[in-house]
């Protein structure tokens, strides 16, 4: 993954509409791992639609940079 905020923003924008797997740290020992679709990429954050929760979540690009959030593209056949 890229190491600057602008490079991360470009990557997320490029994959808008793609299915991703994300893992987000929710505290000291808790982590949330789900699948979602990148809905929109704004200048300071991006949103994912999570089908299992029927809701949207948002993360900042700094979350990826600081490794609070990990994103992985899902294969197209799943």
Backbone atoms as SQL, in Angstrom:
CREATE TABLE atoms (id INTEGER PRIMARY KEY, chain TEXT, resi INTEGER, resn TEXT, atom TEXT, x REAL, y REAL, z REAL);
INSERT INTO atoms VALUES
  (1, 'A', 1, 'UNK', 'N', 0.848, -1.178, 0.000),
  (2, 'A', 1, 'UNK', 'CA', 0.000, 0.000, 0.000),
  (3, 'A', 1, 'UNK', 'C', 0.893, 1.241, 0.000),
  (4, 'A', 2, 'UNK', 'N', 0.431, 2.311, -0.612),
  (5, 'A', 2, 'UNK', 'CA', 1.206, 3.555, -0.662),
  (6, 'A', 2, 'UNK', 'C', 1.450, 4.142, 0.735),
  (7, 'A', 3, 'UNK', 'N', 2.442, 4.997, 0.833),
  (8, 'A', 3, 'UNK', 'CA', 2.836, 5.524, 2.132),
  (9, 'A', 3, 'UNK', 'C', 2.546, 6.995, 2.342),
  (10, 'A', 4, 'UNK', 'N', 1.827, 7.646, 1.431),
  (11, 'A', 4, 'UNK', 'CA', 1.442, 9.036, 1.634),
  (12, 'A', 4, 'UNK', 'C', -0.075, 9.151, 1.561),
  (13, 'A', 5, 'UNK', 'N', -0.611, 10.157, 2.195),
  (14, 'A', 5, 'UNK', 'CA', -2.061, 10.336, 2.187),
  (15, 'A', 5, 'UNK', 'C', -2.607, 10.540, 0.783),
  (16, 'A', 6, 'UNK', 'N', -1.904, 11.297, -0.031),
  (17, 'A', 6, 'UNK', 'CA', -2.399, 11.544, -1.389),
  (18, 'A', 6, 'UNK', 'C', -2.376, 10.267, -2.225),
  (19, 'A', 7, 'UNK', 'N', -1.362, 9.429, -2.043),
  (20, 'A', 7, 'UNK', 'CA', -1.301, 8.167, -2.783),
  (21, 'A', 7, 'UNK', 'C', -2.394, 7.209, -2.319),
  (22, 'A', 8, 'UNK', 'N', -2.654, 7.182, -1.020),
  (23, 'A', 8, 'UNK', 'CA', -3.734, 6.341, -0.488),
  (24, 'A', 8, 'UNK', 'C', -5.072, 6.818, -1.031),
  (25, 'A', 9, 'UNK', 'N', -5.293, 8.133, -1.041),
  (26, 'A', 9, 'UNK', 'CA', -6.542, 8.707, -1.553),
  (27, 'A', 9, 'UNK', 'C', -6.748, 8.325, -3.021),
  (28, 'A', 10, 'UNK', 'N', -5.697, 8.393, -3.815),
  (29, 'A', 10, 'UNK', 'CA', -5.796, 8.023, -5.232),
  (30, 'A', 10, 'UNK', 'C', -6.142, 6.547, -5.398),
  (31, 'A', 11, 'UNK', 'N', -5.513, 5.670, -4.605),
  (32, 'A', 11, 'UNK', 'CA', -5.790, 4.234, -4.689),
  (33, 'A', 11, 'UNK', 'C', -7.246, 3.939, -4.332),
  (34, 'A', 12, 'UNK', 'N', -7.728, 4.521, -3.247),
  (35, 'A', 12, 'UNK', 'CA', -9.114, 4.279, -2.819),
  (36, 'A', 12, 'UNK', 'C', -10.078, 4.804, -3.876),
  (37, 'A', 13, 'UNK', 'N', -9.809, 5.976, -4.424),
  (38, 'A', 13, 'UNK', 'CA', -10.662, 6.543, -5.468),
  (39, 'A', 13, 'UNK', 'C', -10.677, 5.652, -6.703),
  (40, 'A', 14, 'UNK', 'N', -9.542, 5.100, -7.044),
  (41, 'A', 14, 'UNK', 'CA', -9.434, 4.223, -8.203),
  (42, 'A', 14, 'UNK', 'C', -10.305, 2.970, -8.045),
  (43, 'A', 15, 'UNK', 'N', -10.439, 2.461, -6.835),
  (44, 'A', 15, 'UNK', 'CA', -11.193, 1.232, -6.600),
  (45, 'A', 15, 'UNK', 'C', -12.605, 1.479, -6.092),
  (46, 'A', 16, 'UNK', 'N', -13.111, 2.668, -6.294),
  (47, 'A', 16, 'UNK', 'CA', -14.490, 2.978, -5.882),
  (48, 'A', 16, 'UNK', 'C', -15.449, 2.034, -6.605),
  (49, 'A', 17, 'UNK', 'N', -16.383, 1.451, -5.844),
  (50, 'A', 17, 'UNK', 'CA', -17.323, 0.489, -6.398),
  (51, 'A', 17, 'UNK', 'C', -16.854, -0.944, -6.283),
  (52, 'A', 18, 'UNK', 'N', -15.623, -1.149, -5.825),
  (53, 'A', 18, 'UNK', 'CA', -15.061, -2.497, -5.695),
  (54, 'A', 18, 'UNK', 'C', -15.365, -3.075, -4.321),
  (55, 'A', 19, 'UNK', 'N', -15.442, -4.397, -4.280),
  (56, 'A', 19, 'UNK', 'CA', -15.651, -5.110, -3.017),
  (57, 'A', 19, 'UNK', 'C', -14.304, -5.265, -2.317),
  (58, 'A', 20, 'UNK', 'N', -14.276, -4.946, -1.026),
  (59, 'A', 20, 'UNK', 'CA', -13.056, -5.026, -0.238),
  (60, 'A', 20, 'UNK', 'C', -13.317, -5.768, 1.071),
  (61, 'A', 21, 'UNK', 'N', -12.263, -6.301, 1.637),
  (62, 'A', 21, 'UNK', 'CA', -12.280, -6.855, 2.986),
  (63, 'A', 21, 'UNK', 'C', -11.573, -5.825, 3.846),
  (64, 'A', 22, 'UNK', 'N', -12.169, -5.468, 4.978),
  (65, 'A', 22, 'UNK', 'CA', -11.490, -4.511, 5.851),
  (66, 'A', 22, 'UNK', 'C', -11.403, -5.039, 7.269),
  (67, 'A', 23, 'UNK', 'N', -10.338, -4.664, 7.927),
  (68, 'A', 23, 'UNK', 'CA', -10.131, -4.989, 9.332),
  (69, 'A', 23, 'UNK', 'C', -9.824, -3.665, 10.027),
  (70, 'A', 24, 'UNK', 'N', -10.628, -3.344, 11.021),
  (71, 'A', 24, 'UNK', 'CA', -10.467, -2.069, 11.717),
  (72, 'A', 24, 'UNK', 'C', -10.258, -2.316, 13.205),
  (73, 'A', 25, 'UNK', 'N', -9.297, -1.648, 13.780),
  (74, 'A', 25, 'UNK', 'CA', -9.028, -1.750, 15.211),
  (75, 'A', 25, 'UNK', 'C', -10.085, -0.953, 15.968),
  (76, 'A', 26, 'UNK', 'N', -10.701, -1.595, 16.947),
  (77, 'A', 26, 'UNK', 'CA', -11.745, -0.937, 17.739),
  (78, 'A', 26, 'UNK', 'C', -11.358, -0.794, 19.199),
  (79, 'A', 27, 'UNK', 'N', -10.125, -0.767, 19.466),
  (80, 'A', 27, 'UNK', 'CA', -9.673, -0.659, 20.841),
  (81, 'A', 27, 'UNK', 'C', -8.392, -1.441, 21.026),
  (82, 'A', 28, 'UNK', 'N', -8.068, -1.678, 22.244),
  (83, 'A', 28, 'UNK', 'CA', -6.793, -2.314, 22.545),
  (84, 'A', 28, 'UNK', 'C', -6.684, -3.717, 21.958),
  (85, 'A', 29, 'UNK', 'N', -7.696, -4.551, 22.163),
  (86, 'A', 29, 'UNK', 'CA', -7.618, -5.935, 21.685),
  (87, 'A', 29, 'UNK', 'C', -8.787, -6.337, 20.809),
  (88, 'A', 30, 'UNK', 'N', -9.580, -5.386, 20.395),
  (89, 'A', 30, 'UNK', 'CA', -10.747, -5.700, 19.586),
  (90, 'A', 30, 'UNK', 'C', -10.525, -5.245, 18.149),
  (91, 'A', 31, 'UNK', 'N', -10.986, -6.076, 17.229),
  (92, 'A', 31, 'UNK', 'CA', -10.888, -5.719, 15.821),
  (93, 'A', 31, 'UNK', 'C', -12.172, -6.138, 15.125),
  (94, 'A', 32, 'UNK', 'N', -12.583, -5.356, 14.171),
  (95, 'A', 32, 'UNK', 'CA', -13.771, -5.629, 13.374),
  (96, 'A', 32, 'UNK', 'C', -13.301, -6.020, 11.987),
  (97, 'A', 33, 'UNK', 'N', -13.765, -7.172, 11.495),
  (98, 'A', 33, 'UNK', 'CA', -13.366, -7.642, 10.165),
  (99, 'A', 33, 'UNK', 'C', -14.622, -7.958, 9.366),
  (100, 'A', 34, 'UNK', 'N', -14.819, -7.254, 8.260),
  (101, 'A', 34, 'UNK', 'CA', -16.017, -7.442, 7.438),
  (102, 'A', 34, 'UNK', 'C', -15.694, -7.159, 5.980),
  (103, 'A', 35, 'UNK', 'N', -16.680, -7.462, 5.139),
  (104, 'A', 35, 'UNK', 'CA', -16.587, -7.144, 3.723),
  (105, 'A', 35, 'UNK', 'C', -17.493, -5.963, 3.424),
  (106, 'A', 36, 'UNK', 'N', -17.094, -5.159, 2.469),
  (107, 'A', 36, 'UNK', 'CA', -17.899, -4.012, 2.083),
  (108, 'A', 36, 'UNK', 'C', -17.563, -3.574, 0.672),
  (109, 'A', 37, 'UNK', 'N', -18.269, -2.546, 0.236),
  (110, 'A', 37, 'UNK', 'CA', -18.053, -1.963, -1.087),
  (111, 'A', 37, 'UNK', 'C', -17.703, -0.495, -0.888),
  (112, 'A', 38, 'UNK', 'N', -16.637, -0.047, -1.546),
  (113, 'A', 38, 'UNK', 'CA', -16.246, 1.360, -1.449),
  (114, 'A', 38, 'UNK', 'C', -17.300, 2.186, -2.190),
  (115, 'A', 39, 'UNK', 'N', -18.014, 3.018, -1.455),
  (116, 'A', 39, 'UNK', 'CA', -19.088, 3.814, -2.045),
  (117, 'A', 39, 'UNK', 'C', -18.555, 5.128, -2.603),
  (118, 'A', 40, 'UNK', 'N', -17.875, 5.873, -1.755),
  (119, 'A', 40, 'UNK', 'CA', -17.452, 7.219, -2.148),
  (120, 'A', 40, 'UNK', 'C', -16.113, 7.535, -1.516),
  (121, 'A', 41, 'UNK', 'N', -15.341, 8.360, -2.201),
  (122, 'A', 41, 'UNK', 'CA', -14.050, 8.828, -1.703),
  (123, 'A', 41, 'UNK', 'C', -14.091, 10.350, -1.660),
  (124, 'A', 42, 'UNK', 'N', -14.066, 10.896, -0.475),
  (125, 'A', 42, 'UNK', 'CA', -14.082, 12.338, -0.262),
  (126, 'A', 42, 'UNK', 'C', -12.648, 12.819, -0.011),
  (127, 'A', 43, 'UNK', 'N', -12.424, 14.130, 0.054),
  (128, 'A', 43, 'UNK', 'CA', -11.053, 14.630, 0.249),
  (129, 'A', 43, 'UNK', 'C', -10.374, 14.146, 1.535),
  (130, 'A', 44, 'UNK', 'N', -11.120, 13.934, 2.615),
  (131, 'A', 44, 'UNK', 'CA', -10.466, 13.525, 3.859),
  (132, 'A', 44, 'UNK', 'C', -10.910, 12.170, 4.391),
  (133, 'A', 45, 'UNK', 'N', -11.926, 11.559, 3.783),
  (134, 'A', 45, 'UNK', 'CA', -12.378, 10.245, 4.228),
  (135, 'A', 45, 'UNK', 'C', -13.043, 9.491, 3.089),
  (136, 'A', 46, 'UNK', 'N', -13.318, 8.201, 3.329),
  (137, 'A', 46, 'UNK', 'CA', -14.033, 7.388, 2.349),
  (138, 'A', 46, 'UNK', 'C', -15.076, 6.554, 3.079),
  (139, 'A', 47, 'UNK', 'N', -16.099, 6.129, 2.344),
  (140, 'A', 47, 'UNK', 'CA', -17.188, 5.368, 2.958),
  (141, 'A', 47, 'UNK', 'C', -17.295, 3.994, 2.314),
  (142, 'A', 48, 'UNK', 'N', -17.693, 3.034, 3.144),
  (143, 'A', 48, 'UNK', 'CA', -17.926, 1.663, 2.708),
  (144, 'A', 48, 'UNK', 'C', -19.352, 1.273, 3.060),
  (145, 'A', 49, 'UNK', 'N', -19.998, 0.524, 2.174),
  (146, 'A', 49, 'UNK', 'CA', -21.301, -0.054, 2.478),
  (147, 'A', 49, 'UNK', 'C', -21.057, -1.484, 2.933),
  (148, 'A', 50, 'UNK', 'N', -21.535, -1.817, 4.136),
  (149, 'A', 50, 'UNK', 'CA', -21.354, -3.144, 4.710),
  (150, 'A', 50, 'UNK', 'C', -22.693, -3.870, 4.632),
  (151, 'A', 51, 'UNK', 'N', -22.780, -4.870, 3.742),
  (152, 'A', 51, 'UNK', 'CA', -24.042, -5.575, 3.527),
  (153, 'A', 51, 'UNK', 'C', -24.503, -6.337, 4.761),
  (154, 'A', 52, 'UNK', 'N', -23.574, -6.956, 5.483),
  (155, 'A', 52, 'UNK', 'CA', -23.955, -7.760, 6.644),
  (156, 'A', 52, 'UNK', 'C', -24.615, -6.912, 7.733),
  (157, 'A', 53, 'UNK', 'N', -24.283, -5.638, 7.812),
  (158, 'A', 53, 'UNK', 'CA', -24.874, -4.727, 8.789),
  (159, 'A', 53, 'UNK', 'C', -25.932, -3.824, 8.168),
  (160, 'A', 54, 'UNK', 'N', -26.017, -3.850, 6.833),
  (161, 'A', 54, 'UNK', 'CA', -26.931, -2.970, 6.104),
  (162, 'A', 54, 'UNK', 'C', -26.715, -1.509, 6.509),
  (163, 'A', 55, 'UNK', 'N', -25.451, -1.105, 6.539),
  (164, 'A', 55, 'UNK', 'CA', -25.117, 0.258, 6.947),
  (165, 'A', 55, 'UNK', 'C', -23.830, 0.703, 6.254),
  (166, 'A', 56, 'UNK', 'N', -23.499, 1.957, 6.457),
  (167, 'A', 56, 'UNK', 'CA', -22.253, 2.487, 5.921),
  (168, 'A', 56, 'UNK', 'C', -21.308, 2.818, 7.072),
  (169, 'A', 57, 'UNK', 'N', -20.018, 2.687, 6.799),
  (170, 'A', 57, 'UNK', 'CA', -18.989, 3.090, 7.752),
  (171, 'A', 57, 'UNK', 'C', -18.027, 4.006, 7.013),
  (172, 'A', 58, 'UNK', 'N', -17.390, 4.883, 7.740),
  (173, 'A', 58, 'UNK', 'CA', -16.433, 5.789, 7.113),
  (174, 'A', 58, 'UNK', 'C', -15.107, 5.726, 7.858),
  (175, 'A', 59, 'UNK', 'N', -14.049, 5.898, 7.106),
  (176, 'A', 59, 'UNK', 'CA', -12.694, 5.902, 7.644),
  (177, 'A', 59, 'UNK', 'C', -11.923, 7.032, 6.992),
  (178, 'A', 60, 'UNK', 'N', -10.929, 7.533, 7.693),
  (179, 'A', 60, 'UNK', 'CA', -10.059, 8.548, 7.095),
  (180, 'A', 60, 'UNK', 'C', -8.877, 7.840, 6.434),
  (181, 'A', 61, 'UNK', 'N', -8.235, 8.530, 5.527),
  (182, 'A', 61, 'UNK', 'CA', -7.063, 7.975, 4.867),
  (183, 'A', 61, 'UNK', 'C', -5.918, 7.818, 5.865),
  (184, 'A', 62, 'UNK', 'N', -5.904, 8.644, 6.892),
  (185, 'A', 62, 'UNK', 'CA', -4.884, 8.531, 7.938),
  (186, 'A', 62, 'UNK', 'C', -5.028, 7.222, 8.699),
  (187, 'A', 63, 'UNK', 'N', -6.245, 6.668, 8.780),
  (188, 'A', 63, 'UNK', 'CA', -6.447, 5.373, 9.426),
  (189, 'A', 63, 'UNK', 'C', -5.677, 4.275, 8.701),
  (190, 'A', 64, 'UNK', 'N', -5.622, 4.341, 7.390),
  (191, 'A', 64, 'UNK', 'CA', -4.860, 3.366, 6.608),
  (192, 'A', 64, 'UNK', 'C', -3.365, 3.606, 6.801),
  (193, 'A', 65, 'UNK', 'N', -2.971, 4.872, 6.779),
  (194, 'A', 65, 'UNK', 'CA', -1.565, 5.220, 6.934),
  (195, 'A', 65, 'UNK', 'C', -1.018, 4.754, 8.282),
  (196, 'A', 66, 'UNK', 'N', -1.806, 4.903, 9.350),
  (197, 'A', 66, 'UNK', 'CA', -1.375, 4.508, 10.691),
  (198, 'A', 66, 'UNK', 'C', -1.692, 3.052, 11.005),
  (199, 'A', 67, 'UNK', 'N', -2.237, 2.339, 10.024),
  (200, 'A', 67, 'UNK', 'CA', -2.544, 0.915, 10.133),
  (201, 'A', 67, 'UNK', 'C', -3.649, 0.615, 11.149),
  (202, 'A', 68, 'UNK', 'N', -4.521, 1.579, 11.381),
  (203, 'A', 68, 'UNK', 'CA', -5.725, 1.335, 12.183),
  (204, 'A', 68, 'UNK', 'C', -6.758, 0.582, 11.361),
  (205, 'A', 69, 'UNK', 'N', -6.682, 0.750, 10.036),
  (206, 'A', 69, 'UNK', 'CA', -7.589, 0.070, 9.105),
  (207, 'A', 69, 'UNK', 'C', -6.740, -0.596, 8.032),
  (208, 'A', 70, 'UNK', 'N', -7.087, -1.836, 7.720),
  (209, 'A', 70, 'UNK', 'CA', -6.414, -2.575, 6.659),
  (210, 'A', 70, 'UNK', 'C', -7.453, -2.895, 5.592),
  (211, 'A', 71, 'UNK', 'N', -7.147, -2.572, 4.343),
  (212, 'A', 71, 'UNK', 'CA', -8.042, -2.852, 3.220),
  (213, 'A', 71, 'UNK', 'C', -7.388, -3.855, 2.282),
  (214, 'A', 72, 'UNK', 'N', -8.196, -4.813, 1.813),
  (215, 'A', 72, 'UNK', 'CA', -7.741, -5.751, 0.793),
  (216, 'A', 72, 'UNK', 'C', -8.836, -5.906, -0.235),
  (217, 'A', 73, 'UNK', 'N', -8.489, -5.863, -1.499),
  (218, 'A', 73, 'UNK', 'CA', -9.456, -6.066, -2.575),
  (219, 'A', 73, 'UNK', 'C', -9.882, -7.524, -2.590),
  (220, 'A', 74, 'UNK', 'N', -11.188, -7.748, -2.797),
  (221, 'A', 74, 'UNK', 'CA', -11.722, -9.107, -2.922),
  (222, 'A', 74, 'UNK', 'C', -11.646, -9.499, -4.397),
  (223, 'A', 75, 'UNK', 'N', -11.439, -10.788, -4.676),
  (224, 'A', 75, 'UNK', 'CA', -11.468, -11.231, -6.077),
  (225, 'A', 75, 'UNK', 'C', -12.830, -10.944, -6.705),
  (226, 'A', 76, 'UNK', 'N', -12.836, -10.722, -7.981),
  (227, 'A', 76, 'UNK', 'CA', -14.070, -10.336, -8.673),
  (228, 'A', 76, 'UNK', 'C', -15.100, -11.453, -8.704),
  (229, 'A', 77, 'UNK', 'N', -14.696, -12.715, -8.578),
  (230, 'A', 77, 'UNK', 'CA', -15.637, -13.826, -8.662),
  (231, 'A', 77, 'UNK', 'C', -16.372, -14.122, -7.372),
  (232, 'A', 78, 'UNK', 'N', -16.065, -13.456, -6.270),
  (233, 'A', 78, 'UNK', 'CA', -16.754, -13.707, -4.995),
  (234, 'A', 78, 'UNK', 'C', -17.894, -12.742, -4.797);
